[in-house]
Amino acid sequence: MRSLLLLVPISLVLLGIAIAAFVWAVRRGQFDDMDTPALDILVDDDGRDGTTHTSAGRDPEAAPTSAPQDRPRAD
């Protein structure tokens, strides 16, 4: 029973800190826009000029960078 005399005031102090942190976050605007940060993960920001890239970072329609196909292979 003596432990309650210590634990109740400690819990009230922690509750006050949590409420103060919540009020501080609301006043700083942490909860103003809840939708945009969740959608930012879907935006491909690799291209700075507004173009999107494939996962390999290459244009799929670009010419291949390997050797031409008409050259005979040396086996």
Number of C-alpha atoms within 10 A of each C-alpha: 5 6 7 9 9 10 11 11 11 12 11 11 12 12 12 12 12 12 12 12 12 13 11 12 12 12 11 10 9 11 10 9 9 9 9 8 9 9 9 10 9 8 8 14 13 13 10 8 7 9 9 15 14 10 9 7 10 11 12 10 6 7 7 10 6 6 8 8 7 6 7 7 7 4 3
